[in-house]
Amino acid sequence: MKGHQFAHAAALLPLAIGLAMNGSGAVSRSSPTNQREPESCSQFELDVTASEPLTKVDIPPPRTCVTRMSNGFPLPDPACTPGAINPTVTADVLQNPSFRTGCLRGHATSEQQKSRTYSWYKLEHPANNQGASQACELDHLISLELGGADTLDNIWPQCGPSGVALSERYFKRKDAVENYLAKQVKEHKIDLSAAQRGIASDWTQYLAESEGCNGEACE
């Protein structure tokens, strides 16, 4: 009888260890969207839910969020979307060719949670928001390729303008800025913190420099 009890306990031991490791002593890498991480992510010591807002704000916001304009482009309301970084995504991580934004995307917040930001800004979610018909993007103010956090204080619905080609929509123009700054960080031409704060304060200030990128990775 004792031998049977010992064998049963031994069989349960790996399960018990596994449950313990999923407790407070382990960093969870589970995703709200059950996305599968690229295999390269395992080499980095990332806390995929980590977030440090540039300014602490209430989430959800206690009032309606209002976009403002700079150089003819919309900026998010800093009282709702101040921008946030993931402090475990360092410059060394971003400069590693194996890093992919898929290591972070969808892990801290689900798409359903991100969609709530439309109501914060009193915007309707477009019905056919894909391909050439895409009108809005749930944008990371500090992009993931610049170490931005995948949390709601770093996400806002960037919409419009209507009647233009997809490549001319605001979010596509911002993509070029993100690619430009990421290249500058990787080449040690700009400090990561400076790039993060710069894009969060007014991403349009880099439009002229990024003009040659055309929404693609700068060569």
ABEGO torsion letter per residue (X at the ends): XAAAAAAAAAAAAAAAAAAAAABAABBBABBAAGBBBBAAAAABBBBAABBBBABBBBOBBABBBBBBBBGGBBBBBAAABAEBBBAABBAAAAABAABBAAAABGAABBAAAAAAAAAAAGBBBBABBBEAABABBBBBABBAAAGBBABAAABBBBBOBBGBBAAABAAAAAAAAAAAAAAAAAAGABBAAAAAAAAAABAAAAAAAAAAAGGBBBX
